[in-house]
Amino acid sequence: MNVIGDRECVGAEEDQGVGMREGWQIRKLGDVCSLLNRGVSPAYLEKGGVCVLNQKCIRNHEVSYEPARRHDDAAKKVAEERFIQRGDVLVNSTGTGTLGRVAQVRNEPEEATTVDSHVTIVRAKPDLFHLEFFGYMLVVIEEAIKEAGDGCGGQTELARSVLAERFSVSYPESLAEQQRIVALLDEAFAGLATAKANAEQNLQNARALFESHLQAVFGKSDSVVLLSDLADEVTDGDHSPPPKAPFGIPFITISDIDKRASTIDFTDTFSVPEEYFNGLKSSKKPRIGDILYTVTGATLGIPVLVREQRDFCFQRHIGLIRPKSDVDSCWLAYALRSPQVFRQASIGSTGAAQKTVSLGVLRNLLLPKISLREQRQIATSLDCLHAETQHLTHLYERKLAALEELKKSLLHQAFNGEL
């Protein structure tokens, strides 16, 4: 496989003449396809009509019909060639993060089905390929396709001509050899899929273990107290639009909060002038022991304990809780993360398009009323369990990454004649 431009095309030809495996061909993708076209711009229906696959339907090299929508075929006819069939490869052709994803239709659709205009149908010429080999062949060039988009304004496009002309594919002329390779890959990938499913389940179990322990720990207290009674300050970030600067003090937005790790990611924050930071009230300048708390949107309810002294400020969609001297900050962060307290925040949130927890709701959250000694004991116990579950999480994440690399390695071997 090669991505080819004018200069790279020469290299591909050299490969074919000198280093090309015997019995294999290298050709432009467009030359081996009978169809390479986008789908329709649908006239959507709630029921009836034609099934339309979109970019959400193409993920992990599989086609899912669950996110599909319906098209009114009476309002706009679908050309016969644009109804997908077994063996077609679907390629996401727009959007950042979605462009380039590839999946093959391995079974004949149960009903008349097409794709929308953000997806390209790639159909092999008759009798040139064992169909499943054609699917694997495009998976091999998926990463290159993802990098080939062009556009601006946040919308990346993959033109039909780019897909047809800039990519070459390699394949054995023998259909029997193609079928042999497919059999080996199918068997190997089935085993990898099982291993991946087990690792993902173990990863989910590791994360659930800690959350269930939090629920058990913070469901025991017979006495409760308002969050405002445990804190010297419950406030939020500056409501005025901050002035940006090429360098200065980091300004944290809600997108800089790592939901899973409950930490701040400083790698891509913007900066504000030091004069702006110095002019803020002390309650809006986080310090060690403070807890940040996201109060808006899909990331609502994430507590982040400030563990190191570092100058930074934050937007109004993030709250700040400064615990009293007789409250353990680590315990309070765990309490705010518990399902019982999150449920209160979620129920108290308001807004249609974007839920928000007001400072009033935040201050009136109910938490267990226990002694400082008990708080520290609980925090120490949870720290140990959290470290263990984080270790397991990282272990299973590494295993998943290794499985993906093994999959790529097998594909590389298959298309270099090494299987």
Secondary structure as UniProt FT lines:
FT   STRAND          2..3
FT   HELIX           6..14
FT   HELIX           15..19
FT   TURN            22..23
FT   STRAND          24..28
FT   HELIX           29..32
FT   STRAND          33..38
FT   STRAND          44..45
FT   STRAND          50..53
FT   HELIX           55..57
FT   STRAND          58..59
FT   TURN            60..61
FT   STRAND          62..63
FT   TURN            66..67
FT   STRAND          69..71
FT   TURN            73..75
FT   HELIX           80..82
FT   TURN            86..87
FT   STRAND          89..92
FT   TURN            96..100
FT   STRAND          102..104
FT   STRAND          113..116
FT   TURN            117..118
FT   STRAND          119..124
FT   TURN            126..128
FT   HELIX           131..140
FT   HELIX           142..146
FT   STRAND          150..152
FT   TURN            153..154
FT   STRAND          155..157
FT   HELIX           160..165
FT   STRAND          167..172
FT   HELIX           175..217
FT   TURN            218..219
FT   STRAND          224..226
FT   HELIX           227..230
FT   STRAND          231..236
FT   STRAND          249..252
FT   HELIX           254..256
FT   STRAND          257..258
FT   TURN            259..262
FT   STRAND          263..264
FT   TURN            267..268
FT   STRAND          270..272
FT   HELIX           274..278
FT   HELIX           282..284
FT   TURN            288..289
FT   STRAND          291..294
FT   HELIX           297..299
FT   TURN            300..301
FT   STRAND          303..305
FT   STRAND          313..315
FT   TURN            316..317
FT   STRAND          318..323
FT   TURN            325..326
FT   HELIX           329..337
FT   HELIX           339..348
FT   HELIX           359..363
FT   STRAND          366..368
FT   HELIX           372..414
FT   TURN            415..417
//
